[in-house]
Structures are given as structure tokens and as C-alpha cells.
């Protein structure tokens, strides 16, 4: 399975990458809305983990753009919140 991990934080991206790749999944990393939509539009992923805070777009804007894109098939998107310390 190809899993897109999208977060503005390198720490969060790499933490999720380590956890998910242990099961043998291919991990694709993205750090902003443009990268996320590029992968989703190309249908290069089977599942997307999307952080609720992005530098250029909100998670809601990404989901709206995804939902209105006729070229994109159903790809599950999981929204996650990263706690700040």
C-alpha cells in the first residue's frame, strides 16, 4: 500500500513514516497542500494521513479541492492533530 504522510513538521512526517513502514507500506512524504494535491491527482497513493495544520492551506481546503476533483478516485484521508508541547 502507498501511504501519503502530509505534515509541515519533519518530525511528525518521519515519526509516522517509521511507524507505518514497519508493516511494509511504501511511504510518500509531503509538506504542503500543493504536494498533497499533486499526489492525490496522480492517484499515486492508496491512503493519506493529513495533519490538521499546513503552512499554505488548511486541511479543510485540501479536502474540498480533493472532493471537487473529478479526476481523483476514492482515496481515504485521515486527519490527525499533532500535540504541541
Secondary structure by P-SEA (a helix, b strand, c coil): cbbbbbcccaaaaaaaaaaaaccbbbbbbbccaaaaaaaaaaccccccccccccccccaaaaaaaaaacccccbbbbbbbbbbcc
